[in-house]
Amino acid sequence: MRKFITKRILYMVLTLFVITAATFFLMHSIPGDPLSYMARNLPEQTRLNYYAKYGLDKPVTEQFVLFLKNFFTTGSLGESLRYPGREVTDTILTNSSVSVVPGGLALLIGLVIGVTLGIIASLHKNKWPDYVVMFIAVLGITMPVFVLASLFQYFFSVKFQLLPTTGWGKPKNVVLPVACMCFGTIATYARYVKSNMLDVMGQDYILTAEAKGVSGFNVIRKHVLKNAFLPCITLLGGQISGIFTGSFVVEKIFGIPGLGFYFISSINDRDYTMIIGTTVFAAGLFVIAQLIIDIAYGLLDPRIRVR
């Protein structure tokens, strides 16, 4: 296990390096630069001073080397080009704590409801509960989140005036974003749990347990649920990282000042340092979550062994 974890950590470092390099060079390959619009009315010498301050007057390769040097020596991801004086690291730490509230609630609610619906659908195969759950699953998977957000805003905010359209800071501001974000999670887990449970219930050891006289409730509780839920743990990897990075589209629509909101703004503003910082942060959370999931597999299922 120690050798496996060490190897995965090395892969994580390599993956983050490739993602950082690809993001950095792809952004700089786009014509123009982030200061061309903001500093267009400034005197020429002042514009040159700004370019020199942020290192934009140097070749792209040299800029990338300086970025890596600053990161490994000081831990800094640089200063925002759109908001001078604001460190990207500080912005990530501050705003990711905002994203974790709706993201964490959405994951928790979606997991509980999705698993429950999946169990109900599997135990009532080809009956009306199964059809209802699968209809919800198909609807949740196929409907874009921005369409769902717009519908929620129209009915609950405009038509019935029950909840605010946008805003942050009050409990009622969380309801609509969480509802939008958890709908897809509910659909995903309902579909996966149903499929896995039906597969497990057809295994020989389940038939053996039933033949020995084990009650149906105990068969489901002791044998089916644990083995059926194990593949669903794989989904948690990306969703755990999504707790902190938030749903970019949902945060923008509902005006939540989370990390996703700033990520979208940084793309529109061509804020190189902010884009790289948020991308590296999201990628780092994802690969760490995947490592935790791989370790959890070996702990939860004794049949799985790391060679």
C-alpha positions, 0 to 999 in steps of 0.5 A: 500500500505504501508503494502504491500511495507513493506512486500515485502521489508522483502521478498526481504531481505529474498530472498537476504539472501537465494541467498547469503547463497546458492551461498556461500556454493555451491562455497565452496562445490567444491573441491579445493580453489582459492589460491591453483593454484595461491600460489602453488609455494610460500613457505609454510608459505607464503601460510598459511599467504594468507589463513589466510588473506582471512579467508580460513583457517576457517570452511565454516560456520565461513567464512559465518558469517564473510562475513555477519558481514563485509557486515553489519558493513562496507558495504564491500563485501570483497577483490578480491582473483584474484586481491589483493587490489581491493575491490569487491564493487569498481569493481561492481560500476565501471564496472556496469557503463560500462555495463549500456551503451550497456544494456540500449541502447539495452533495449530501442531500443528493447522495441521501435522496439518490441512494434511497430512490435507487433502492426503491427502484431496484426493489420495485423493478418494472413497477410504477415506483421504478418508472417514476425514479427512472423518469426523475433520473433521465430528467436530471441527467439530460436537463442542463443546470442553467435551464433548471436554474432559470425555471426555479428563478421564474416559478419560486422567485418571479411568479410565487415570490417565495425565494430571492432570485440572487444574493448571499448571506441568508439561509433562504439564499441557499435553497434554490442553488442547492436544489439546482446542484443536487438534482443531477446528483440525485439522478446519477446516484439513483440510476447507479444504485439501481443498476448495481443492486440489480446486478448484485441481487443476481449473484450466486452468494445472494441466492445462497443466502436466500436459500439458507433462509436469511430474511429479505431485509437482512440480505439487502442490508448485509449483502446487497447494499454494501456491494452495490454501493461500492462502485458508486464511491468512484463518483464521489471523487469528482463530486468531493472536489466540486464541493470546494470549487462549486458549480460555476454556472449556478454561482454565476446565475444566483450571484453567489460570491464563490470560487466559481463566480470568480472563475467565470469573471476571470475568463471574461477579464482574461485574468491569467493568474486567477484562471491558472490558480483556480484551475490548479486548485480544482485539479489538485482537489480532484486528484487528491480525492481520487487517491482517497477513493482508491485507498477506500476501495481497498479498505471497504472491500477485502477482495480488492488488493493492491499489488 
